[in-house]
Amino acid sequence: MHLGEKIKQRAREIRLGPTQLGEQINTSKQNIYGIFKRQSLDTELLLRLSQALDYDFFALYSRKPAKESKAEKLKEEISQLKAEVAYLRKINDLQARLLKGEGKELRVAEYSTR
């Protein structure tokens, strides 16, 4: 796990640039760019970043994975439902095409079995 990348990702998610993040934790944007490159941070700095970005980065180090936010769960569920709807539409289209040709196929099948 690359902690700096996780911090950078979270800042992007909430649309907080390096300058604004630096202002919130009382450091320069150059230091923020340095943080983005680091794999580990001291706990005091990590706490300030967690507060500024409204995210528990400490949870990344716990045994239990951080819980997904409700919005993330809903996005995933919506994505799965969209895929299911697309699949069901394909099935529906195939059934409609089969029904259009069903009458002809049944008549042919009736004569071939007699």
Order of alpha helices (4+ residues) and beta strands (2+ residues): alpha-alpha-alpha-alpha-alpha
